[in-house]
Amino acid sequence: MPPPLPRTDVSGSVRPRLTGQRLVAEIGGHELALTNLDKVLYPSSGFTKGDVIAYYLAIAPVLLPHVHDRPLTLRRFPDGVEGKSFYEKHKPKGTPPWVRTVRMPRSPGSADSGRVEHVVVNDAASLAWTANLAALELHVPMWRIDDEGRPAPPDLMVFDLDPGPPATVVECAQVALLLTEALASRYGWEAFAKTSGSKGLQLYVRLPEGDRPATWEEGLTRQEAHEVARRVAADHHDLVVVNMRRDLRKGRVLIDWSQNHVAKTTVAPYSLRARDEPTVSTPLTWGEVRRCAEGGGRFVPRFLPADVVGRVEADGDLFAELVDDGD
């Protein structure tokens, strides 16, 4: 596993001890009670809550920089992926005092009464705590909070590529190549691809500081993303659609540019997904994207936790260039 990146606290021992039905672990200097570790959250594969916690601790050094200082939305599955789930924006009841929280407006211009107190996961202990809540999916916005706890301008742009059947991830890979070419030719920006962990792919761009909006409220990033998506759709209308109407998406790939609204979130790199099996939203090389695009379905980028930990051990974080220095 690569060493922790700057300002990412995965230091300190993980010293477990059993007490009754609980496992008490010291993680990064914080004592944390982990419960129901043998509870199966993914019935088709037998993947337990203990397995979820172990995965998030193993991947913490590369996951944490991507959620650092980003208000978190949890998607929790108390009874596993076959049970009911819910999104949780407000900090959960019983949040430990050492877990960072921040009160944020729901959207630009929201009144103070409309604020939400989000959890912010900046260290391994906080990550393990969210996993113990059966928060399988971690969703974050494309902006961070500054040192004063205020929303900073977006530093990332994201495109969610969603296939309309019978289109598959193969068509998503083809669109990803078209989209990254458009971003490079129009703005000189480099894009990075990852699996959504579900059916499609997602493309990220780290916005150069000079190209970032002046304020959090400004919708420039969303407008630019829409314009790029619209141009790709206009040139490849048989393959790409930007209108979210279901009847227009059959056999084509939706480029969802709307995720760049400051009130929206996207599943974080290295987050688990709540599918039949514990798939992971996994960074890809452009060689893998091309293999998928040209392979006619012979290569489908789909990765489970052990696959992802092995990839990181071999190649490090393929999304490392998206992280600001010092994050």
C-alpha positions in Angstrom: 0.0 0.0 0.0 1.4 3.4 -0.9 2.3 5.7 2.1 -0.3 8.2 3.3 -0.5 11.4 1.3 0.1 14.8 3.1 -2.6 15.8 5.6 -4.2 12.3 5.4 -4.2 10.9 8.9 -3.9 7.1 8.7 -1.2 7.1 11.5 -1.4 5.2 14.7 -2.0 1.5 15.4 -5.1 -0.5 14.9 -5.3 -2.5 18.1 -8.4 -4.5 18.5 -9.8 -6.2 21.6 -13.0 -8.1 22.1 -15.5 -7.0 24.7 -18.9 -8.8 24.7 -20.4 -8.6 21.2 -18.2 -5.7 20.2 -14.7 -5.3 18.8 -13.0 -2.2 20.2 -10.2 -0.9 18.0 -7.8 2.0 18.5 -7.4 3.7 15.1 -5.2 6.7 14.7 -5.4 7.5 18.4 -9.2 7.2 18.6 -11.0 4.3 20.3 -13.9 3.0 18.2 -16.4 0.2 18.9 -17.1 -1.9 15.8 -20.3 -4.0 16.0 -22.0 -6.8 14.2 -18.9 -7.6 12.1 -20.2 -10.9 10.9 -23.5 -9.4 9.5 -23.7 -10.1 5.8 -24.3 -6.9 3.8 -23.9 -8.5 0.3 -25.8 -11.8 0.5 -24.8 -13.0 -3.0 -21.1 -13.0 -2.0 -21.2 -13.3 1.8 -19.4 -10.0 2.1 -19.8 -8.9 5.7 -19.7 -5.6 7.6 -16.3 -6.6 8.9 -15.2 -7.1 5.3 -16.5 -3.6 4.5 -14.6 -2.0 7.4 -11.4 -4.0 6.5 -11.6 -2.8 2.9 -12.1 0.9 3.8 -9.1 0.7 6.2 -6.9 -1.0 3.6 -7.8 1.6 0.9 -7.8 4.6 3.3 -4.4 6.0 2.2 -5.6 6.6 -1.4 -9.3 7.2 -0.7 -8.9 9.8 2.0 -7.3 12.5 -0.2 -10.3 12.4 -2.5 -12.8 13.1 0.3 -10.6 15.4 2.3 -12.5 18.5 3.3 -15.5 17.5 1.2 -18.9 17.4 3.0 -20.0 13.8 2.9 -23.3 12.3 2.0 -23.6 8.7 3.3 -25.7 6.0 1.6 -26.5 3.6 4.4 -27.7 0.0 4.2 -28.4 -1.2 7.7 -29.8 -4.5 6.5 -27.5 -5.0 3.5 -27.9 -4.3 -0.1 -31.2 -6.3 -0.4 -32.8 -4.2 2.4 -33.9 -0.6 2.6 -31.4 2.2 2.2 -31.3 5.9 2.8 -29.1 8.9 2.0 -27.9 10.7 5.1 -26.6 14.3 4.8 -27.1 15.4 8.4 -24.5 14.0 10.8 -25.8 10.8 12.3 -27.0 10.6 15.9 -24.1 9.7 18.2 -21.4 11.1 15.9 -18.2 11.0 18.0 -16.8 14.5 18.9 -13.5 13.7 17.1 -15.3 13.3 13.7 -15.2 16.7 11.9 -18.6 18.2 11.0 -19.5 21.4 9.1 -22.7 23.3 8.7 -23.4 24.0 5.0 -26.2 25.6 3.0 -28.2 23.2 1.0 -27.5 25.3 -2.1 -26.5 28.9 -2.9 -28.8 31.4 -1.3 -30.3 29.0 1.2 -31.4 30.5 4.5 -29.6 29.6 7.7 -32.6 27.5 8.6 -31.9 25.3 5.6 -28.4 24.4 6.6 -27.1 20.8 6.9 -24.5 19.7 9.4 -22.4 17.3 7.3 -19.7 14.8 8.4 -16.3 15.4 6.9 -14.0 12.3 6.7 -10.4 13.3 6.9 -8.9 10.4 8.7 -8.9 6.6 8.9 -10.8 6.5 12.2 -13.7 8.6 10.8 -13.7 6.4 7.7 -14.0 3.2 9.8 -16.8 4.9 11.8 -18.8 5.5 8.7 -18.3 1.9 7.6 -19.5 0.7 10.9 -22.8 2.5 10.2 -23.1 0.3 7.1 -22.5 3.4 5.0 -21.5 1.4 1.9 -21.4 4.4 -0.5 -19.6 7.7 0.0 -20.7 10.6 -2.1 -19.0 14.0 -2.2 -19.3 17.3 -4.1 -16.8 18.8 -6.6 -15.7 21.4 -4.1 -14.1 21.5 -0.7 -14.5 23.6 2.4 -11.8 26.2 3.2 -9.9 26.6 6.5 -12.8 28.7 7.9 -15.4 26.0 7.1 -16.8 27.9 4.1 -17.5 26.4 0.7 -14.6 27.0 -1.7 -15.0 27.3 -5.5 -15.2 23.9 -7.3 -11.8 22.4 -8.0 -13.1 19.4 -10.1 -15.4 18.9 -13.0 -17.1 15.6 -13.5 -19.1 13.8 -16.3 -21.2 10.8 -15.5 -21.6 8.5 -18.5 -24.7 6.4 -18.2 -25.6 3.8 -20.9 -29.2 3.4 -22.1 -29.8 -0.3 -22.9 -28.8 -2.0 -25.1 -25.8 0.3 -24.8 -23.2 -0.9 -22.2 -20.0 0.2 -20.6 -18.4 -0.4 -24.0 -20.3 2.5 -25.5 -19.5 4.5 -22.3 -15.8 3.9 -23.0 -16.2 5.1 -26.6 -17.9 8.3 -25.4 -15.2 8.7 -22.7 -12.5 8.8 -25.5 -14.5 11.4 -27.4 -15.1 13.5 -24.3 -11.5 13.5 -23.2 -10.5 14.6 -26.7 -13.0 17.4 -26.6 -11.8 18.6 -23.2 -8.2 18.6 -24.4 -8.9 20.4 -27.7 -11.2 23.0 -26.2 -9.6 23.8 -22.9 -6.3 21.9 -22.8 -7.6 19.9 -19.8 -6.6 16.4 -19.0 -9.3 14.0 -18.0 -9.2 10.9 -15.7 -11.6 8.0 -15.9 -13.0 5.6 -13.4 -15.8 3.1 -13.2 -18.9 4.2 -11.5 -19.0 0.8 -9.8 -22.4 0.3 -11.5 -23.1 0.3 -15.2 -21.1 3.2 -16.5 -18.0 5.4 -16.3 -17.1 8.8 -14.9 -14.6 11.4 -16.1 -12.9 13.9 -13.9 -10.9 17.0 -14.6 -8.9 18.9 -12.1 -9.6 22.5 -12.9 -6.4 24.7 -13.1 -6.6 27.4 -10.4 -7.0 30.1 -13.1 -10.0 28.3 -14.6 -11.9 27.9 -11.4 -15.0 30.0 -10.7 -14.4 33.0 -8.5 -17.0 31.9 -5.9 -18.8 28.8 -4.8 -22.1 30.2 -5.9 -21.0 30.9 -9.5 -22.4 28.2 -11.9 -19.5 28.5 -14.4 -18.3 25.0 -14.0 -21.7 23.5 -14.7 -22.2 25.7 -17.7 -18.8 24.7 -19.2 -19.5 21.0 -18.6 -22.9 21.4 -20.3 -21.3 23.1 -23.3 -18.6 20.4 -23.8 -21.3 17.6 -23.4 -23.5 19.4 -25.9 -20.8 19.7 -28.5 -19.9 16.0 -28.2 -23.6 15.1 -28.5 -24.0 17.3 -31.6 -21.1 15.6 -33.3 -22.1 12.1 -32.3 -25.9 12.2 -32.0 -26.2 8.5 -32.8 -24.1 7.6 -29.7 -24.5 10.5 -27.2 -27.4 12.3 -25.6 -27.4 15.1 -23.0 -31.2 15.3 -22.5 -32.1 13.1 -19.5 -35.4 12.0 -21.0 -35.6 8.2 -20.8 -37.2 7.8 -24.3 -34.1 9.5 -25.9 -31.5 7.3 -24.2 -32.2 3.9 -25.8 -28.9 2.6 -27.2 -27.1 5.8 -26.4 -24.9 7.1 -23.6 -26.1 10.0 -21.5 -23.4 12.5 -20.6 -24.7 13.7 -17.3 -23.1 17.1 -16.8 -25.5 18.3 -14.1 -23.4 16.6 -11.4 -21.4 19.8 -11.4 -24.1 21.8 -9.6 -22.7 22.7 -6.2 -25.6 21.0 -4.4 -25.0 17.7 -6.1 -22.6 14.9 -5.2 -20.9 12.0 -7.0 -19.7 8.7 -5.6 -16.2 9.0 -4.4 -13.2 7.3 -6.0 -12.6 3.9 -4.3 -16.1 3.9 -2.7 -18.0 0.6 -2.6 -21.3 0.4 -4.5 -24.5 -1.2 -3.3 -24.8 -3.7 -6.1 -25.3 -7.5 -5.9 -21.6 -7.8 -5.3 -19.3 -5.3 -3.6 -18.1 -3.5 -6.7 -15.9 -0.5 -6.3 -15.7 2.8 -8.2 -12.2 2.3 -9.6 -9.8 4.6 -11.4 -8.7 3.3 -14.8 -5.8 3.8 -17.1 -6.6 5.2 -20.6 -5.2 2.0 -22.0 -8.0 0.1 -20.1 -10.6 2.5 -21.4 -9.4 1.9 -25.0 -9.4 -1.9 -24.4 -13.0 -1.6 -23.3 -14.0 0.6 -26.2 -12.4 -1.5 -28.9 -12.9 -5.0 -27.4 -16.6 -5.5 -28.1 -17.3 -6.6 -24.6 -14.2 -8.9 -24.2 -12.9 -6.5 -21.4 -15.4 -5.1 -18.9 -13.8 -3.0 -16.2 -15.4 -4.3 -13.1 -13.5 -4.6 -9.8 -14.1 -6.0 -6.4 -12.3 -4.9 -3.2 -9.4 -7.3 -3.4 -8.9 -6.4 -7.0 -8.7 -2.7 -6.1 -6.3 -3.1 -3.2 -4.1 -5.2 -5.5 -4.2 -2.5 -8.2 -3.2 0.2 -5.7 -0.4 -1.9 -4.3 0.9 -2.4 -7.9 0.3 1.0 -9.4 -0.6 3.5 -6.7 -3.4 6.0 -7.0 -4.3 6.5 -10.7 -6.3 9.6 -9.6 -3.4 11.1 -7.6 -3.1 14.1 -10.0 -6.6 15.2 -9.1 -5.6 16.0 -5.6 -4.3 19.5 -4.7 -0.8 19.6 -3.2 -1.2 19.5 0.5 -4.7 17.8 0.5 
